[in-house]
Amino acid sequence: MDPKQMHEMMVRAQEMQQQMQKKARETQVEASSGGGAVTVRMNGEKMVLGVKIDKDALADAEMLEDLVRAAVNEAGRKVDAAMQSQLGGLLGGMGLPPGLF
């Protein structure tokens, strides 16, 4: 690979990183637990943007803790899946061999 090709590849990689960061900020997922008693909204950077708790869930603190933990974990899994899907789309546009990532 000559220096010009290497430079072009580095520029494309930097552009891809910027696109992924933008998509991470823009991506939002929502997950709930306890039949909707707790709902968590999270962005692609795994920052919790919001939490909704049904007032009936407030009666049992231990159960509420479990429901919050479950909703946050599920939101994290959804973020991982969304970002993996988006990453595959971006990498496909780079002309890399299939199955590399």
Wavefront OBJ file of the C-alpha trace (Angstrom):
o trace
v 0.000 0.000 0.000
v 1.509 3.300 -1.018
v 1.519 6.362 1.277
v -1.317 8.037 -0.634
v -3.578 4.986 -0.212
v -2.637 4.785 3.473
v -3.521 8.450 3.933
v -6.877 7.988 2.178
v -7.662 4.997 4.363
v -6.824 6.987 7.510
v -9.037 9.867 6.371
v -11.930 7.429 5.730
v -11.396 5.833 9.143
v -11.487 9.240 10.835
v -14.675 10.165 8.958
v -16.227 6.855 9.978
v -15.334 7.497 13.622
v -16.982 10.920 13.470
v -20.091 9.410 11.873
v -20.276 6.731 14.584
v -19.969 9.333 17.343
v -22.763 11.361 15.759
v -24.958 8.275 15.381
v -24.278 7.310 19.000
v -25.491 10.706 20.185
v -28.565 10.521 17.945
v -29.500 6.881 18.633
v -32.104 6.401 21.324
v -33.598 3.199 22.647
v -36.254 2.485 25.216
v -36.609 -0.589 27.400
v -39.030 -1.484 30.147
v -39.435 -4.093 32.827
v -42.201 -5.286 35.082
v -44.783 -5.007 32.340
v -43.973 -1.320 31.852
v -43.645 -0.464 35.559
v -40.166 0.945 34.828
v -39.090 2.391 31.480
v -35.594 3.625 30.663
v -34.576 5.734 27.668
v -30.886 5.601 26.705
v -28.737 7.001 23.895
v -26.058 5.221 21.892
v -23.386 6.437 24.297
v -25.222 4.501 27.027
v -26.225 7.653 28.836
v -29.589 7.305 30.560
v -31.806 10.062 29.171
v -34.908 9.324 31.160
v -36.546 6.993 33.637
v -40.294 6.543 34.104
v -41.567 4.691 37.147
v -45.185 3.696 37.602
v -46.402 4.928 40.982
v -47.551 1.414 41.916
v -43.929 0.233 41.687
v -42.936 2.620 44.487
v -44.526 0.443 47.166
v -41.708 -2.126 47.159
v -38.188 -0.644 47.113
v -36.410 -3.960 46.571
v -38.635 -4.868 43.632
v -38.209 -1.364 42.204
v -34.419 -1.693 42.361
v -34.648 -4.976 40.447
v -36.962 -3.457 37.837
v -34.695 -0.430 37.304
v -31.632 -2.666 36.964
v -33.442 -4.925 34.476
v -34.659 -1.986 32.368
v -31.202 -0.350 32.279
v -29.528 -3.635 31.327
v -32.048 -4.263 28.558
v -31.580 -0.723 27.231
v -27.810 -1.341 27.173
v -28.319 -4.521 25.145
v -30.552 -2.630 22.713
v -27.890 0.074 22.310
v -25.257 -2.586 21.604
v -27.466 -4.162 18.936
v -28.323 -0.815 17.337
v -24.723 0.338 17.247
v -23.512 -3.003 15.858
v -26.074 -2.741 13.091
v -25.035 0.831 12.289
v -21.353 -0.062 12.427
v -21.920 -2.827 9.887
v -23.581 -0.351 7.542
v -20.748 2.135 7.824
v -18.034 -0.459 7.376
v -19.793 -1.816 4.321
v -19.435 1.608 2.709
v -15.678 1.513 3.197
v -15.217 -1.390 0.815
v -13.674 -3.664 3.438
v -13.843 -7.422 2.933
v -17.029 -9.029 4.314
v -16.670 -10.631 7.726
v -13.700 -8.473 8.718
v -15.700 -6.945 11.594
l 1 2 3 4 5 6 7 8 9 10 11 12 13 14 15 16 17 18 19 20 21 22 23 24 25 26 27 28 29 30 31 32 33 34 35 36 37 38 39 40 41 42 43 44 45 46 47 48 49 50 51 52 53 54 55 56 57 58 59 60 61 62 63 64 65 66 67 68 69 70 71 72 73 74 75 76 77 78 79 80 81 82 83 84 85 86 87 88 89 90 91 92 93 94 95 96 97 98 99 100 101
